[in-house]
Amino acid sequence: MRLAAIPAAILALGVPHFAAAQALAEQSLEQRLTTLMRVVDEQQRQIQSLEAQVTKLEMSERGRGLAGGADGDAAPVVPPPGGDGLPVALPPLAQMAPGSAGPTSGASTATGVPTAPALPAQAGGEQGSAIGTTQKAAQPVRTEAENAVVQREHAPLFDRKLTLDWGISDTYYDRRQLQLSGFLALDAIFLGNINLGETKSHQVMADLDARYGLTDRISFDLDVPYVYRHSDFIVGGAGGAASALSDASGNSSAIGDVNFGIYYQLLKESGSWPDVVGSLRVKAPTGTSPFGIKLVQVDPNNTSLVAPTKLPTGTGFWNVTAGLSVLKTYDPVVLFGSVSYTYNLARSFADISSVQGQSQPAKVKLGDVIQWGAGVALAFSEKDSASVSYTMAIEPQSETQAPGQGWQKVPGSETVAAAVNFGLNHVVNKHLTINGSVSIGLTPDAPNFVVGVRFPYTF
């Protein structure tokens, strides 16, 4: 019975197509051309409809869309009449009568050929290509290389829940100064020894910074550093001869000053507005304090050569830093800048003297630091970017207060440190990034250079 039904089904499907072909053969040449024009016009309409849908989908993936969506989202794409969201199939040529309007009921041209229907009206009465006019401004789609710049120069990526950022850096100082040991006779003639002292110092710091995003606008981090210091002290005057040099060296290693902070995204980048992030950081005096470390004579033949018994790994003070950073993306260029103010809390020490056998209690207040900087980064591929920036920090004179006395300024404690910084970022994969940097000091108070590399890993 079922086998007998197969020929019947074939016959049922074939009769309409045979009839359509027979009807097409009976049409005149002019009717056939008119029908063909209708089919071509209908195909063009459907191609335009598909292109419009593809454009809307691409804009939706980039965070943009037509106005009128809820909460600024893109308006839903209205599919054509097909049940699967695609345009309906065209009917056979023979089924399109010369006077019919085709499968749709849109407007017609003067020749009777249907045109593409108008796009549905958008919320607010606008139609057509009013893209991004009334919805909330969307954030730009950054490449991975640009995200690496944002995370390094600006602030944490708030959409990343947990990031462990391990880094190591080498800071080098080379200081030379003229040392005078003697007195002035007749206020004009110096009697004594004149020596040239030099200090060379390497500070290697390895730290682990853990960052966690609480919300899409709030993030906090905790940074724990470990510091190794090596210093060489070179002074002339060995055996009473100014040209005879003697040297000494010292090493220290210990935990540095632990610091933690919170970041809040004040403004998300969109349109002509930059990304603005405020931050508040606190540093604790967990490292070795520089106060109370005694200087000892290392070479018995050179009284001018003295060196500390140990090297500090911290500042010895609590401080609070309030900062504001700004970033704007002009793909493939990223502009960034920042300004911060560091308030150093005064602290009392049982001994601030460096002279052996002497104890001098006092209260010390370091100068508050103002720092600013700006730079530009270029993403020259999907995974690689380079940056250059300039930073400057100004710290006024420090002050000390002995028990029962007023505050006294410390001569020569004012510093101005400026540096130019170069960076290179490479995105290994969606989790790991490698950031290299070189900083070159421009003033005597800044380090000669700082070379570092960091490996932020995002979960």
Secondary structure, 3 states (H helix, E strand, C coil): CHHHHHHHHHHHHHHHHHHHHHHHHHCCHHHHHHHHHHHHHHHHHHHHHHHHHHHHHHHHHCCCCECCCHHHCCCCCCCCCCCCCCCCCCCCHHHCCCCCCCCCCCCECCCCCECCCCCCCCCCCCCCCCECCCCCCCCCCCCHHHHHHHHHHHCCCCCCCEEEEEEEEEEEEEEEEEEEEEEEECCCEEEEEEEEEEEEEEEEEEEEEEEEECCCCEEEEEEEEEEEEEEEEEEECHHHCCCCEEEEEEEEEEECCCEEEEEEEEECCECCECEEEEEEEEECCCCCCCCCCCEEECCCCCCCCEEECCCCCCCCCCEEEEEEEEEEEECCEEEEEEEEEEEECCEEECCCCCECCCCCCEEEECCCEEEEEEEEEEECCCCEEEEEEEEEEEECCCEEECCCCCEEECCCCCEEEEEEEEEEEEECCCCEEEEEEEEEECCCCCCCEEEEEEEEEEC
